[in-house]
Amino acid sequence: MRPRNHERHKLEGVSWLRAGVLGANDGIVSISSLIVGVAAAHVSHANILLSAVSGLVAGAMSMATGEYVSVHSQADTEEAALEQERAELAVDYAGETRELTDIYVRRGLDAALAKQVAEQLMTHDALGTHARDELGLSSALRAQPLQAAIASAASFAVGGILPLLVVILAPSKYLIEWTVVVSLLSLLLLGSVSAHVGGANRMNGALRVTFWSALAMCVTAAVGALLGTQGIV
């Protein structure tokens, strides 16, 4: 006997998972790299803390702004497509019915059944049917700019607060080492969990996130150390 939840696929949560993971990952990588780079320049602990807090706030606001603008543009495009579809339904209802019938035929229904399904769905909700089956839009997947902006800012802040706590709690002498270790462990866990929830290989997901994040920290640390050596900062 198949389990009761056999129809619940991993793809159902891919969109929110991707947004949350990317936001948290960006928060950890951005703030930890900033901390490591500034610390490598041998500045004071107070300046490192100030840089981390400023980076956290600026990063969260940048994520929110970028996501809002991007998703709002998507929402405008969707609304324009719906308006065009609404106008077409008003002037050529029969033609739109034939168009929907053709869509169902291409999906595998015979012509007679496709015509019957199209007519019944059009009678029930013509615009909603065309939005879903012709344009690929649905109420569950419609772009929501404000929600996306808040989610992106929150996920970035949640990720970024981890290395920030290291700055607050770790001894100044070992700040770089503690930041790197805590951040990479957090990223390793984040990559593993997100891969598992998404149905992918946990080890590959964890190692991929950790490797590229470690590389980012190394490059930032090298730049910070170089600038500190040159007396620029």
Order of alpha helices (4+ residues) and beta strands (2+ residues): alpha-alpha-alpha-alpha-alpha-alpha-alpha
